[in-house]
């Protein structure tokens, strides 16, 4: 009976799967062997770390590299790998490898997680997702390991471990690092920051985009023709615009700030500005001190964190496609056009309603969490708001107040990370499944707006 209820809605299964892995991770992190000093971590610290890892956020209340043992760090790595890849996607892939076939219900579950439009394509999508994940993580991990070995004199084991840990964390947009200062020691090193930024962008842009790019590359090689879908064009274009705008504005606002970009040469400032813009798209690494940034840059970062990355990827936020659809709707209204269109395609009304619902729900979650945190912590408003947006967007950037949060504050952030990772997925799925046609129309009325 309970199995039928659980499998009746794939999105519900995804939520239950994430919750189960978070609880399992909490138990493992509470084991004495998981802590460096051999003493069990308290329940809230373990739950916070497990939630942050599974929800690929990166916010931490203890330093990852010094508090957790090798076993604990391994548990965290596995948790954000599972969280990024998708619990139900992972289960479907394991079922495929073991039995060689997928049951219909498992296919439906994987479809909800991978955003595949055709159930018959789920097997190909799962293998493609696994292939992309493995290829990017191995390539970036190898580059980082080589740089750390020959550029910083790390031992072969330490360079390999650091390189692959940060590569997996970057592709999954987790933001977990093994240095207390995140990546600030590598701020002026493009051989470290650029591979990590590329991994973050590829992971955050969304698996459907990556797989479609691979398909079209092969198709163009055979036919010489290439036709991108609207989702791919919208995601790539909006991502590029946000990356450029974020880089430009970060450099302008922080150019003379002695606490961030001020001491760097001009080309290193651009590198650090680009890295911050890419990380604000839900990765969580930082190469400069976030707490030293100006209020204007913190607000800019909040905007980027709230928008997030691509759909069905490892990034969080309301997603770039949602942002683009809302922008198209505003432009159509300003022009007085009856329908919204983007890149030569008319947008269906229900797409606009879903985008508006996701965006307003996100604003509601962030504002409610910020209000709750302000009631329990004595911190400046801008720092608390930044923390809330970072948790909802599953980013992991912080001005430094995470470790100072009381137990109630940590529980609020835990809930916000969970909602931020799964809320948009479950909300859109619920809206799509509830869509129905009305057989009558109500009388039209126009209330005063504005």
Backbone torsions as a table, in degrees:
resi	resn	phi	psi	omega
1	UNK	NA	-51.1	-178.2
2	UNK	-67.1	-29.8	178.6
3	UNK	-67.9	-38.9	178.7
4	UNK	-64.5	-40.7	178.6
5	UNK	-66.1	-38.7	-178.2
6	UNK	-68.0	-41.1	-175.6
7	UNK	-86.9	-3.3	-178.3
8	UNK	-66.0	-27.4	-178.9
9	UNK	-131.6	113.1	-177.9
10	UNK	-56.8	-39.9	-178.9
11	UNK	-62.3	-36.4	177.1
12	UNK	-63.3	-38.3	178.3
13	UNK	-64.6	-39.2	177.6
14	UNK	-61.0	-45.6	179.4
15	UNK	-60.6	-47.1	-179.8
16	UNK	-64.0	-37.3	178.8
17	UNK	-64.5	-44.9	178.1
18	UNK	-62.5	-43.5	-179.7
19	UNK	-62.4	-39.9	-179.3
20	UNK	-64.8	-43.0	-179.7
21	UNK	-68.5	-36.5	176.2
22	UNK	-60.5	-44.6	178.7
23	UNK	-64.7	-41.5	177.6
24	UNK	-62.7	-43.6	177.8
25	UNK	-62.6	-37.4	177.7
26	UNK	-61.5	-45.2	179.1
27	UNK	-61.8	-45.1	-179.7
28	UNK	-63.9	-39.5	-179.0
29	UNK	-74.2	-16.8	176.5
30	UNK	-84.1	-8.0	177.6
31	UNK	-68.5	142.7	179.5
32	UNK	-56.6	-32.4	-177.8
33	UNK	-69.1	-16.0	-177.8
34	UNK	-80.6	-20.5	-179.0
35	UNK	-98.1	147.7	-177.6
36	UNK	-65.1	-35.3	-177.9
37	UNK	-87.9	1.3	177.4
38	UNK	78.9	7.1	177.3
39	UNK	-106.7	145.2	-175.7
40	UNK	-65.1	136.1	173.5
41	UNK	-71.2	149.2	177.8
42	UNK	-70.1	161.0	-171.9
43	UNK	-62.1	-40.5	-177.1
44	UNK	-68.7	-40.8	177.7
45	UNK	-62.8	-44.4	179.3
46	UNK	-65.3	-42.9	179.6
47	UNK	-65.1	-42.1	179.6
48	UNK	-61.5	-47.8	-178.6
49	UNK	-64.8	-42.3	-180.0
50	UNK	-64.6	-44.0	178.8
51	UNK	-63.6	-43.8	179.5
52	UNK	-62.1	-36.4	-179.8
53	UNK	-73.6	-50.3	-178.2
54	UNK	-64.7	-36.1	178.5
55	UNK	-87.0	11.2	178.1
56	UNK	43.1	53.3	-179.1
57	UNK	-98.2	-61.2	178.8
58	UNK	105.0	-5.5	173.8
59	UNK	-69.1	137.5	-177.9
60	UNK	-136.1	149.0	175.4
61	UNK	-103.9	-11.0	173.9
62	UNK	-135.6	154.5	-179.5
63	UNK	-70.3	124.8	-174.7
64	UNK	-62.6	-43.8	-173.4
65	UNK	-73.8	-23.4	-177.4
66	UNK	-109.0	-30.1	-176.3
67	UNK	-80.3	-41.2	-175.2
68	UNK	-94.0	145.7	176.3
69	UNK	-77.8	-179.3	175.6
70	UNK	-59.6	-38.5	176.7
71	UNK	-63.6	-45.2	179.6
72	UNK	-62.6	-41.6	177.7
73	UNK	-64.3	-37.2	177.0
74	UNK	-64.5	-39.9	177.1
75	UNK	-62.2	-43.9	180.0
76	UNK	-63.0	-42.7	178.7
77	UNK	-60.6	-45.6	179.3
78	UNK	-63.3	-39.0	-178.4
79	UNK	-64.6	-45.3	-179.4
80	UNK	-78.6	-19.2	171.2
81	UNK	-68.7	-43.6	177.1
82	UNK	-65.5	-43.9	-179.2
83	UNK	-63.0	-40.7	179.7
84	UNK	-71.3	-41.6	-177.7
85	UNK	-71.9	-27.4	-179.5
86	UNK	102.5	120.8	-176.4
87	UNK	-59.3	-46.7	-177.0
88	UNK	-74.3	-30.0	174.7
89	UNK	-65.3	-42.8	177.7
90	UNK	-61.1	-44.2	-180.0
91	UNK	-64.0	-40.1	179.1
92	UNK	-65.7	-40.2	179.5
93	UNK	-65.4	-42.0	177.7
94	UNK	-62.7	-41.1	177.5
95	UNK	-62.7	-36.5	177.9
96	UNK	-66.3	-44.6	-178.3
97	UNK	-67.0	-34.5	-176.6
98	UNK	-79.9	-48.3	-173.4
99	UNK	-101.8	-16.8	179.9
100	UNK	79.9	3.8	178.3
101	UNK	-152.6	161.1	-178.4
102	UNK	-115.9	135.2	173.7
103	UNK	-76.1	157.4	-175.0
104	UNK	-59.8	-44.4	-178.3
105	UNK	-65.7	-37.3	177.7
106	UNK	-66.5	-36.4	176.9
107	UNK	-63.1	-42.6	179.5
108	UNK	-63.3	-39.7	178.0
109	UNK	-63.8	-46.6	178.0
110	UNK	-63.8	-32.9	179.0
111	UNK	-63.8	-39.8	178.8
112	UNK	-64.4	-34.1	-176.8
113	UNK	-83.1	-38.1	-174.6
114	UNK	-94.5	-8.1	-178.0
115	UNK	62.5	29.9	175.6
116	UNK	-71.4	138.6	-177.0
117	UNK	-91.5	-14.4	-177.0
118	UNK	-127.8	120.5	-178.0
119	UNK	-58.9	-33.2	179.6
120	UNK	-66.8	-16.1	-179.6
121	UNK	-92.9	-2.4	-173.2
122	UNK	-60.5	-42.1	-179.5
123	UNK	-60.1	-45.9	179.0
124	UNK	-64.3	-39.0	179.5
125	UNK	-64.1	-43.9	-178.7
126	UNK	-62.5	-44.6	178.7
127	UNK	-66.4	-36.8	177.7
128	UNK	-65.4	-42.4	178.2
129	UNK	-61.4	-46.5	179.7
130	UNK	-62.5	-41.8	180.0
131	UNK	-64.7	-44.6	178.9
132	UNK	-62.4	-44.5	-179.0
133	UNK	-60.3	-49.2	-177.7
134	UNK	-65.1	-43.5	-177.0
135	UNK	-63.6	-47.4	-177.5
136	UNK	-67.2	-44.9	-177.8
137	UNK	-64.2	-41.3	179.2
138	UNK	-67.8	-42.3	-178.3
139	UNK	-65.1	-48.9	-179.2
140	UNK	-67.8	-40.7	177.4
141	UNK	-59.6	-41.2	179.2
142	UNK	-65.8	-42.6	178.5
143	UNK	-61.5	-45.4	-179.6
144	UNK	-65.7	-40.9	-179.9
145	UNK	-62.4	-42.7	178.5
146	UNK	-63.7	-42.1	-180.0
147	UNK	-65.3	-43.5	-179.3
148	UNK	-68.2	-32.5	-178.9
149	UNK	-72.6	-49.3	-172.9
150	UNK	-97.0	-18.3	179.7
151	UNK	-96.9	-25.4	-175.6
152	UNK	-125.9	3.3	174.4
153	UNK	70.8	20.2	177.1
154	UNK	-69.2	151.7	175.4
155	UNK	-65.9	163.4	-178.6
156	UNK	-59.3	-42.8	-179.6
157	UNK	-66.6	-48.0	-178.5
158	UNK	-63.7	-41.4	179.9
159	UNK	-64.0	-42.5	179.7
160	UNK	-65.9	-45.0	-178.4
161	UNK	-64.1	-49.7	178.9
162	UNK	-61.8	-43.2	-178.0
163	UNK	-62.1	-49.1	-175.9
164	UNK	-76.2	-31.9	175.5
165	UNK	-61.5	-48.0	-178.9
166	UNK	-71.5	-29.6	177.2
167	UNK	-67.1	-46.4	178.3
168	UNK	-63.8	-42.1	178.6
169	UNK	-62.9	-38.7	-178.5
170	UNK	-70.0	-48.4	-177.6
171	UNK	-63.7	-33.4	178.1
172	UNK	-86.0	5.3	179.0
173	UNK	55.5	33.6	-175.6
174	UNK	-82.1	-37.7	178.3
175	UNK	79.1	5.5	176.6
176	UNK	-76.8	131.2	176.7
177	UNK	-128.5	164.0	-178.0
178	UNK	-102.4	4.8	175.6
179	UNK	-109.9	141.3	-179.2
180	UNK	-62.2	-29.5	-179.5
181	UNK	-97.0	21.4	-178.0
182	UNK	58.2	-117.6	-178.2
183	UNK	-118.0	22.9	-177.2
184	UNK	-64.5	-27.8	178.6
185	UNK	-69.1	-17.2	-179.9
186	UNK	-109.4	17.3	-172.6
187	UNK	-56.6	-34.0	-176.2
188	UNK	-103.2	15.0	-178.3
189	UNK	-109.9	101.6	-178.6
190	UNK	-66.4	-22.4	179.9
191	UNK	-71.6	-13.7	175.2
192	UNK	-105.2	-49.5	-173.2
193	UNK	-71.6	-38.5	-177.5
194	UNK	-68.2	-46.1	175.4
195	UNK	-58.1	-39.5	178.2
196	UNK	-65.5	-41.4	178.6
197	UNK	-63.0	-41.4	178.4
198	UNK	-62.9	-43.2	178.6
199	UNK	-62.3	-40.9	179.0
200	UNK	-63.0	-45.3	-178.7
201	UNK	-65.3	-44.0	-179.5
202	UNK	-65.3	-41.2	178.4
203	UNK	-69.8	-37.0	-176.5
204	UNK	-82.5	-15.4	-177.2
205	UNK	-74.7	-20.2	175.9
206	UNK	109.7	136.3	179.6
207	UNK	-61.9	-39.9	178.4
208	UNK	-57.5	-37.8	179.5
209	UNK	-67.3	-45.7	-179.6
210	UNK	-61.6	-44.5	-178.1
211	UNK	-67.9	-37.4	178.3
212	UNK	-68.0	-38.1	176.9
213	UNK	-61.5	-40.9	178.2
214	UNK	-66.2	-41.5	178.6
215	UNK	-62.8	-45.0	-177.8
216	UNK	-69.5	-30.1	176.4
217	UNK	-64.1	-42.6	178.6
218	UNK	-69.5	-38.1	-179.6
219	UNK	-68.1	-41.4	-179.8
220	UNK	-65.2	-30.8	178.9
221	UNK	-66.6	-29.4	-177.5
222	UNK	-91.8	-47.0	-173.5
223	UNK	-100.1	-19.5	-177.0
224	UNK	80.5	3.7	-180.0
225	UNK	-115.7	149.3	-179.7
226	UNK	-142.7	122.9	179.5
227	UNK	-131.5	111.2	-179.1
228	UNK	-85.2	145.3	176.5
229	UNK	-72.4	164.8	179.2
230	UNK	-63.5	-40.0	-179.8
231	UNK	-60.8	-43.1	180.0
232	UNK	-65.0	-47.7	-179.1
233	UNK	-62.5	-42.4	-178.6
234	UNK	-64.9	-43.7	-178.1
235	UNK	-67.5	-47.5	-177.8
236	UNK	-64.6	-44.8	-178.1
237	UNK	-64.8	-48.4	-178.2
238	UNK	-65.5	-39.1	177.5
239	UNK	-61.5	-44.9	-180.0
240	UNK	-62.7	-42.7	179.7
241	UNK	-63.1	-44.6	-178.9
242	UNK	-67.0	-38.7	177.2
243	UNK	-62.7	-45.2	-180.0
244	UNK	-65.3	-47.4	-179.0
245	UNK	-63.5	-41.5	178.8
246	UNK	-63.5	-41.5	178.1
247	UNK	-63.7	-48.0	-177.6
248	UNK	-61.7	-49.0	-176.5
249	UNK	-69.8	-36.1	176.8
250	UNK	-62.9	-44.1	179.0
251	UNK	-64.1	-42.6	-179.4
252	UNK	-63.9	-44.8	-175.0
253	UNK	-75.8	-28.1	-175.0
254	UNK	-111.5	6.8	-171.4
255	UNK	-56.8	-40.1	-177.2
256	UNK	-107.4	7.4	-179.8
257	UNK	-74.6	112.1	-176.4
258	UNK	-66.6	-18.0	179.7
259	UNK	-85.4	-9.4	-177.7
260	UNK	-131.8	-91.8	-174.4
261	UNK	-88.7	-15.0	-173.3
262	UNK	-50.5	-46.9	-176.3
263	UNK	-74.3	-9.5	-174.3
264	UNK	-82.8	156.9	167.4
265	UNK	-68.2	164.0	-171.5
266	UNK	-61.1	-40.1	-178.4
267	UNK	-73.9	-28.0	175.3
268	UNK	-73.3	-31.4	175.2
269	UNK	-63.1	-42.5	178.8
270	UNK	-64.8	-40.7	177.7
271	UNK	-60.8	-47.2	-179.9
272	UNK	-66.9	-36.0	177.8
273	UNK	-65.5	-42.5	177.0
274	UNK	-64.3	-42.0	-179.5
275	UNK	-62.4	-43.4	179.0
276	UNK	-64.5	-39.4	178.6
277	UNK	-62.6	-42.3	179.4
278	UNK	-68.6	-40.1	-178.3
279	UNK	-70.0	-28.5	178.4
280	UNK	-66.7	-13.1	178.5
281	UNK	-86.0	32.5	171.2
282	UNK	92.3	27.0	178.4
283	UNK	-93.7	-45.0	174.0
284	UNK	97.0	-11.9	173.8
285	UNK	-75.0	152.6	173.8
286	UNK	-138.6	140.1	178.5
287	UNK	-106.1	-5.8	173.6
288	UNK	-133.5	164.2	-177.0
289	UNK	-72.2	113.2	-179.3
290	UNK	-64.6	-38.4	-178.8
291	UNK	-65.1	-19.2	-179.9
292	UNK	-91.8	-1.8	-178.4
293	UNK	-73.5	156.0	178.0
294	UNK	-71.4	161.8	179.2
295	UNK	-61.7	-34.3	179.2
296	UNK	-63.8	-41.7	179.2
297	UNK	-69.0	-37.3	177.0
298	UNK	-62.2	-39.9	177.9
299	UNK	-66.8	-42.4	175.8
300	UNK	-58.5	-44.6	179.7
301	UNK	-63.2	-38.7	176.6
302	UNK	-59.3	-42.2	179.5
303	UNK	-62.7	-45.1	179.5
304	UNK	-65.8	-40.8	179.8
305	UNK	-64.6	-38.9	-178.6
306	UNK	-67.4	-38.0	179.1
307	UNK	-69.6	-46.3	176.1
308	UNK	79.1	-148.7	-175.0
309	UNK	-117.2	-149.0	-175.8
310	UNK	-85.9	159.2	179.3
311	UNK	-69.0	145.2	177.5
312	UNK	61.8	27.0	174.2
313	UNK	-113.4	-165.9	-178.6
314	UNK	-88.4	-2.9	-179.4
315	UNK	-83.8	165.0	177.8
316	UNK	-111.9	-147.7	-178.6
317	UNK	79.0	-175.2	179.8
318	UNK	-79.9	-10.3	176.0
319	UNK	88.7	147.2	-176.1
320	UNK	-67.0	-31.5	179.0
321	UNK	-67.1	-38.2	175.7
322	UNK	-61.7	-45.4	178.8
323	UNK	-61.1	-43.4	-178.9
324	UNK	-66.8	-40.4	178.9
325	UNK	-63.8	-42.5	177.7
326	UNK	-64.6	-38.2	176.4
327	UNK	-63.4	-40.1	178.1
328	UNK	-64.8	-38.5	178.9
329	UNK	-65.4	-41.8	178.2
330	UNK	-63.9	-42.8	-179.6
331	UNK	-63.3	-41.0	179.0
332	UNK	-64.5	-38.3	-179.8
333	UNK	-68.6	-40.5	178.2
334	UNK	-63.0	-37.4	179.9
335	UNK	-79.3	-10.8	-178.4
336	UNK	77.4	21.5	-179.2
337	UNK	-83.8	144.9	-176.6
338	UNK	-71.9	-25.3	-179.5
339	UNK	-131.8	159.2	178.8
340	UNK	-94.4	139.7	179.6
341	UNK	-138.5	151.0	177.2
342	UNK	-148.3	129.3	177.9
343	UNK	53.3	43.8	175.4
344	UNK	77.9	13.7	179.9
345	UNK	-129.5	136.4	177.0
346	UNK	-82.1	135.5	-178.5
347	UNK	-89.0	133.3	178.9
348	UNK	-66.2	144.5	-178.9
349	UNK	-57.0	-37.5	-177.7
350	UNK	-67.9	-26.1	176.3
351	UNK	-66.4	-40.9	178.1
352	UNK	-64.5	-41.7	179.9
353	UNK	-64.9	-41.3	178.9
354	UNK	-64.5	-42.4	179.5
355	UNK	-62.7	-43.1	179.4
356	UNK	-65.3	-39.5	179.4
357	UNK	-64.4	-45.8	179.9
358	UNK	-62.3	-44.5	-178.0
359	UNK	-65.3	-47.0	-179.0
360	UNK	-68.1	-36.5	175.9
361	UNK	-63.3	-40.4	177.0
362	UNK	-61.7	-44.4	177.3
363	UNK	-60.4	-42.6	179.6
364	UNK	-62.2	-43.8	179.1
365	UNK	-62.4	-45.9	-177.2
366	UNK	-65.0	-45.0	-178.5
367	UNK	-66.0	-40.9	178.7
368	UNK	-63.8	-44.5	179.4
369	UNK	-65.7	-40.3	178.5
370	UNK	-62.1	-44.0	177.9
371	UNK	-61.0	-43.3	179.9
372	UNK	-65.1	-41.6	179.8
373	UNK	-67.1	-39.5	178.8
374	UNK	-62.2	-26.2	-179.3
375	UNK	-77.7	-18.4	-175.0
376	UNK	-118.3	-9.5	179.4
377	UNK	-125.0	151.6	178.4
378	UNK	-106.5	73.6	-179.0
379	UNK	-131.1	156.9	178.2
380	UNK	-59.7	149.3	-176.5
381	UNK	-57.9	-43.2	-175.2
382	UNK	-65.6	-33.8	178.8
383	UNK	-71.7	-37.8	178.5
384	UNK	-69.0	-42.5	177.6
385	UNK	-62.0	-42.8	178.5
386	UNK	-59.6	-43.0	179.2
387	UNK	-62.4	-41.2	-179.3
388	UNK	-66.4	-45.9	179.8
389	UNK	-64.7	-39.8	178.8
390	UNK	-62.6	-40.8	179.1
391	UNK	-68.8	-44.9	179.6
392	UNK	-64.5	-40.8	179.8
393	UNK	-79.8	2.7	-176.0
394	UNK	48.5	48.5	-176.7
395	UNK	-92.4	-60.4	-179.8
396	UNK	103.1	-5.7	173.6
397	UNK	-71.9	147.0	-178.1
398	UNK	-151.6	150.1	175.1
399	UNK	-82.7	-2.2	176.2
400	UNK	111.4	11.5	-176.0
401	UNK	-97.3	-5.8	-173.9
402	UNK	-58.4	-47.4	-177.0
403	UNK	-67.5	-21.0	-178.2
404	UNK	-89.1	-3.2	-178.4
405	UNK	-67.7	138.6	173.8
406	UNK	-71.1	174.8	-176.9
407	UNK	-57.5	-43.6	179.7
408	UNK	-62.7	-41.5	178.6
409	UNK	-63.2	-39.1	178.7
410	UNK	-66.4	-38.0	178.2
411	UNK	-65.8	-37.1	177.1
412	UNK	-63.3	-44.1	179.5
413	UNK	-66.4	-38.2	176.6
414	UNK	-57.8	-48.5	179.4
415	UNK	-62.8	-40.0	-178.4
416	UNK	-67.6	-38.7	176.7
417	UNK	-62.4	-42.9	-179.5
418	UNK	-64.8	-44.7	178.6
419	UNK	-65.5	-40.5	-179.1
420	UNK	-64.6	-34.9	-179.6
421	UNK	-76.8	-40.4	-172.2
422	UNK	-108.5	-18.4	-175.8
423	UNK	-56.9	-54.9	-179.6
424	UNK	-59.3	-38.1	-179.6
425	UNK	-64.4	-51.1	-177.3
426	UNK	-69.0	-36.2	-178.4
427	UNK	-65.5	-47.8	-179.7
428	UNK	-65.5	-39.6	178.0
429	UNK	-61.5	-43.5	179.6
430	UNK	-64.4	-41.2	179.1
431	UNK	-64.3	-41.1	-178.6
432	UNK	-66.3	-40.7	-178.1
433	UNK	-72.9	-25.1	-179.2
434	UNK	-88.8	-3.2	-177.7
435	UNK	-64.2	131.8	-179.9
436	UNK	-150.0	158.1	-178.5
437	UNK	-94.2	131.4	176.6
438	UNK	-87.1	133.6	-176.3
439	UNK	-88.0	8.4	177.9
440	UNK	-150.1	163.1	178.0
441	UNK	-120.1	137.3	178.3
442	UNK	-82.2	159.2	176.5
443	UNK	-60.1	141.1	-177.0
444	UNK	-84.2	138.2	177.4
445	UNK	-141.3	147.7	-178.4
446	UNK	-122.9	100.5	174.9
447	UNK	-70.2	160.5	-179.8
448	UNK	-74.1	128.2	179.4
449	UNK	-114.3	133.4	176.2
450	UNK	82.1	NA	NA
